[in-house]
Amino acid sequence: MRSRVVTIVLGLFMLLLPLAAQEVVPLANPQPKPQPNLKGGWEEQGKMDISLAAARVRMKTRFELKQFQLKHEIEMGKHNERCLMLWEKDGRQFIVMLWRMDVNQTGYSIGEVKNDRN
């Protein structure tokens, strides 16, 4: 039993080691640009040549570095191949959607939540 736990821990370590060694690279547009006269909608879209798990870490790091707080995270799909996150800071809210496109390719969309008060 103990050797199985050690094997699992070492396996996880080996999987996460490349992520820890990677420099946190901002995405093409580090701050979503507000678009006037637009009620909702995706303000930034793209794809990353990394796995969904790595993309989640990168996106979380991106928002945490800007002092946003993660309010909700929802995994979706039969095999959790999609994810929605809601981030908040100073009354502003952003929804981030990530989805697995391929083993090492993840799509993303970011949009600010708009309502009548904003």
VENLIN-V501990 format. One record per helix or strand of 3 or more residues. SS is the DSSP state (H for helix, E for strand). FROM is the first residue (numbers start at 1). TO is the last residue. If there is no record, write none. Layout:
SS | FROM | TO
SS | FROM | TO
This chain:
H | 2 | 21
E | 44 | 48
H | 52 | 65
E | 69 | 76
E | 82 | 89
E | 92 | 102
E | 105 | 112
